[in-house]
Amino acid sequence: MPKTTLAVRADEKPWTAAEAKAVRTELESDLTRLRGELDQSARELQDLLRDVLAVHHPEVERRQIQLTVDLPDEPLVGAAAVHGVLCGWRRELNGA
């Protein structure tokens, strides 16, 4: 990574290399933690979607609805992915 000079106000001293390293280490730690939380949330969402299907399966059978849902093996990440799955379910349930 190329070295850059951080902007410093006229009334402040530039950060020392140790201070910059400490901040970078903290930011990298936060990034790792947040990625882990996002991955966990995605797995929990996928589990929830599977649970919803399992709970509603008897009603789907009772109404003789042909329901095929393809969930990806990888976690659903982002609103667009969740929206796509839900729209697919809605189309299937409405017989489209």
Buried (B, 14 or more C-beta within 10 A) or exposed (E): EEEEEEEEEEEEEEEEEEEEEEEEEEEEEEEEEEEEEEEEEBEEBBEEBEEEBEEBEEEBEEEEEEEEEEEEEEBBBEEEBBEEBEEBBEEBEEEE
